[in-house]
Amino acid sequence: MAVESYQLKVLDVIRETTDVCSVVLEVPLEVRQTFSFRPGQFLTVAVPGESEGIVARCYSLSGSPLDDTRLTFTVKRTEQGYASNWICDRLRPGHTLQVLPPNGIFTPASLEVDLLLFAAGSGVTPIMSIARHALAAGTAQVVVFCVNRDERSIIFADEWENLIAQYPDRLQVLHWLTAVQGRPTQEKLAAFAGQYFASDTFVCGPEEFMKVTVAALEDLGFPRDRFRQEKFVSLRGNPFAATPESPETGVAAGDGLSEGSETDLRRPLAELEIELNGEVHNFPDWTPECTLLQFLESKGVKAPYSCREGECGACAVRVLEGEVAMIRNDVLEEDELADGLRLGCQSLPTTDRVRATYS
């Protein structure tokens, strides 16, 4: 079963730098509720394949949710990246793109709590969305530590200047240029972050940058539930295509328990109570070999997902009662797991009753 997708018109393709562009999509009135989003979320886009079929990629939204007439996502060209090169080279205003509704959990819980935002390279995309929305819709002080190679590679350079001019008392942006200053060390990052200990913190960028930034925050004693990091991954599955199912179990082909899992597939059926979009569903017959996403789809419930691989977090659900075992998890951090978050596309019931919510 494929998730419902939509064709949206391309209004503009903006050249941010020599290797980065932002794509602006029109959101018709009839689907604006479907495409409402929270700052820091991403959009899953279908790109025509080289021979046949499509390539699915997730790109962070860089605009503010306050503008519900359009969606803007930003793409950095990579040398061997088929999808990013196709978008940067071939996409034009007037074209249409097949997309899934926004998703993701890299988003602030409050716009009234001060924010400390770390970004490197194209990791600035969700950071810009968070900053734009917090400044326009909240009262928080926003501090941004932005790493780029040189001045010409600064993504959203003009936009940052405009925001500073508009919110001089609430926004501070530090541009760190590696061509001049070298890569920021853990010590330098800690010295900067230590001034803003009370802020909720978000980190996005290349893996090494996130690793050293998180290490600096942890050494300073930042509470783990006060900072989040966004991981960019390439989807291995195709959420725009139907997923083959095993006729014996209904489990998608290729799914299976991770090595060492103690989940017993002979368990009796579990009772499920799930809240989605303000509606509560109750089912007495969740089979232990069927993931939460697959089970809800079999019941006609349109639960969110994007990759089906445990890589993107689009299907994140909070377990309130009972427990589930995840087949795979490449995105949720320890503090998120401790807070009850699980991946719906990877979760199998391990107790007789499970109560959970997507809100």
N, C-alpha and C positions, 0 to 999 in steps of 0.2 A: 504494500500500500504506500503510495507516495503522498507526502504532505501537500496540502493545497498551495499552489503557487499563483503568482499574479504577473501580468505583463504591464510594466510601467514605462512611460515615455521619457526619453532622455531630453531634458531641457537645455543642459549645458555641460560642457567638458572644460574644466578650468585647469590651466597649466600652473601648478603651484611652484615647481622647480623644473629643472631639465629632466628629472626622472620621476616626478610625482604629478599626478593629476587628481582632481576632485570631480566626481560625476554627480550631477544634480538631476534627480528624478521627480517627475510630476506625480502627485498623489491625488487622484480624483476624489471628489466628495464622498462617493459611496464606499470607499475603502479607507477613509481616514482613521476611523476607529481601529481597524485592523492594523494599520501601520503607525499607530502611536507608539512611542518608544521612550525609554529612559536614557539619560545621558550616559555614554560609555558602552552602549550596546552595539551589536554588529548586524550586518545584513548579509544574507547568503544569496549569491548571484550565480546564475547559469551563464556560462560562456560557451559558445559553439566550439566543439572539438575540432582537431586538425583533420580528421577523416570523417567521423560520424559521431552522433551523440553529443553530449555536453560535458563540460568540466565545471564542477561546483567549487566555489571559493567563498570564504567569509571575509568581509572587509568592514572595518569599524566605521560607524557613522561619525561624522565630524561636526554636524550641525546641532542646533538646539531643538529640543522637542516643542518649543513654543511656536515654531513655524510648521504647522501641520499640513501645509499645501505642498511641501516638497521634502525629499530626503536627499542628503548629501553624504556620500561615502568617498573615502580617499584611498588611492592606490599608489604604491611605490613600485616602480619597475624593477624586477630582478633579472639578472643575466639569463638564467635558464627558466624563468617563469613564464610559461605559455600564456596563462590567463592574464597576468599583469601587463604583459606586452601587447596582447590582443586589445585590452581595454585602452591602454595609452596610445596605441597606434591606429586603431580602427574604429573605435566608438565615436559617434558624432551626434550632435543634436538632431532630434527627429527619429533616431533609432529607438527601439524598445528593448528592454531587458526583462528576462524572466527572473523573479526574485521571490524569496520567502519573507514572511513578516519578521521584523526585528526581534532579536533575542540576545541573551547574555546576562551575566551576573556581575560584571565589572562596573558597578554603578553605585553612587553614594546613597546612603540611607536617609540622609538629611542634607538640606541646602542651608541650614542654619549653623552647622558645625564647620569651623575653619578647615580648609583643605590644603594639603601639601601634595603637590603633583610632580612626579618625576617622569620624564620622557626622554627617549633617545631615538633619533631617526624617525621612521614612520610610526613609532610608538606614540607620537604626539597626537595621532588622530583621535582616539577616544578621550585623551586628556583635553584636547581642545573642546570637544563636545561637553565634557564635564565642566570645564571652566566657563564656557559661554553660558550654559544653563544656570550654573550657580550664581553667576554675576547678575544675570537678567531676572531670575526668579527667586533668589534667596538673599540672605544677608551676610553670608560667610565671607571671611577674608580668604583670598586665594593666592597661594604662592606656588610658582612653577619653576622647576629646575629642568632646563631643556638643553639636551646635548646634541650637537651636530658637528659635522666635519669642519665646515667653514661658513662664512656668512651667506654664500650663494646657495648652500644646501639647507638653510633654515626653512622648514615648511611652515606656512601661515605667518611669515615674517610681518607682512603688512597688517594682517588681522591682529597679531599680538600688539602692535603699536597702536592700532585703533582702540583696542580694548583697554590698554593702559591709559590712553587719553580720556576714554569714557568713564573709567573707574579708577582714578588715580589714588584714591584712598583705600581701595579694596584689593587691587591686583598688583602683584610683584612678579616679574619674570626675569630670571637669570639665564642668559644664553652662555653655555659652555662650549667653546670651539676646540675640538681636539687637535686641529692643525696648529693651533696657537698654544693651548694649555696641556695637551696630551689627554689621555683618558682620565676621567675622574677616578681617584682612588677611593678605597673604603674610608680612609681617614678624612679626605676632603668632603665626601658625601655626609659623613657623620657630623663633621663640624658645621655643615650647612643645616642638616636636619635637626640638630640639637636645639636650634632656636625656635622650633615649632612643634614641641613635644605634644601639645594638646590637640594637634590637628589630626583629622582622618587623612590617611595617606594612600595614594594610588601610584603604582609603578608599572610602566609599560615600555618595552623596547627589546633589543636583542637579549638573548639568554644570559650572556656574560654580564651585561649591564644590570639586568634585574637581579642576578645572583649577588653582585657586589653591593647593590643598593639595599637589598633585603638584609644582607649581613650587617651593614651599617646600622640599619634600623633596629635589628635584634640586639646588637651590642649596646645600643643606647637604651635598651629596655622598652622600646615602643610595644605596647600591648599587641599581641598577634591579631586580635580581632579588630584592630584599628587600622590595619593596612592590607591592601589587596594588590595582587599582580595579575596582569593579563598575559596569557600565553597565545602567541600566534601559531596556528597549526594548519597544515594542508589536509583537507578532508580526503580520506581514502574511499569513503562510500559516496554514493550519489543520491542525495535526498529528493531529487526531482524525478527519480525513476522508481517504479514499483520494486519492493524488496521481496525476493523469493523466499518462500516459507517451506519448511519441512512438512510433508503431509502427515508425518507421524505425531509431531508435537506442536506444530505451529510456530516453532522458533525459527528466526531468520537464519538462512544458510550461513555458516561460518561462526555463529554465536556458540559460546560454550563457556563453562566455568573455568576460571583461571586455575593454574596448577596449584594444588594445595588447598583449594577451597573445600570447606567441610559442609557445604550446603547439600542437603539430602533431597534428591529429586523425587523420592517416594513419600515426601511429606503430604499430609492431607491438604485439601483446598484451603486457601486463606480467605478471610473476610477482609474486604477493602472498603474504606471510606476515603474518598478523595475530593478535594475542593479545587475547582478550576473556574476562573472567571466569575466568581461569586456564586457558583452553583455547586451543590454537594451531590456526589454520586455514591451510591452504596451497591456493592456487588459481593455476593457470598461465595464466589467460585473462582478466585484467582489461583490459577494452576502454578505450582512451584517451578516448572520448567519454562515459564513464559515471562518475559520481562514486563515491567509495568507499562512501558510504552506499547508493546505488542498487545497486551491484554486490553488496555483502554481502546486501542484501535479496533480490536475485535468486537468491542461493545459499542462502537460508533462514536466514541468520545474523541474529539480532535485535540489531543494533547500536543504541546510544543516539542519540536525536535529539529535538528538540522543534520548532524553527521551520522547518527546511529552507531558511532564508534567509540563513544566515551571520551571524545577529544575536544569538544567545543563548549559544553556547559549550557547549551540552549534548552536542554530538557530538565534542568535542575529542579528538584522538588524537595520540599522540607518534610521529613518524617516526624510526626508528632507523637505517634504511639506505635509500639511494635518495632520491628527491625527488618531490614532487607540486606542482602549481600550483593555487592556489585561485581560483575564479571570483569570489568576494566574501569580504570579511572586515571586519566591523564591530565585532569584539569582542576579538580577540587583540592584545596589545601587542607592541612590538618585542622585549622580553626573552623573552616567551613564544614568539615565532616563532624566536628564536635558540636556544631550548631544545628546538626540534623540534616544538612543538605546531602542529597544523593542524586545520581544521574538516572533519570527515568528509563533511558534506553538500555541501561546496564543492570537494573535492579531486579532481583528475584526475592520473593518473600521467604523469610526464615522464621516467622512467628505465625500463629494462627489468626492474628488480627493485625492489620496495618492501617493507621490513619495518617494521611498526608495532605499537603496543600501545595499548590503551584503559585500561590500569592506571595 
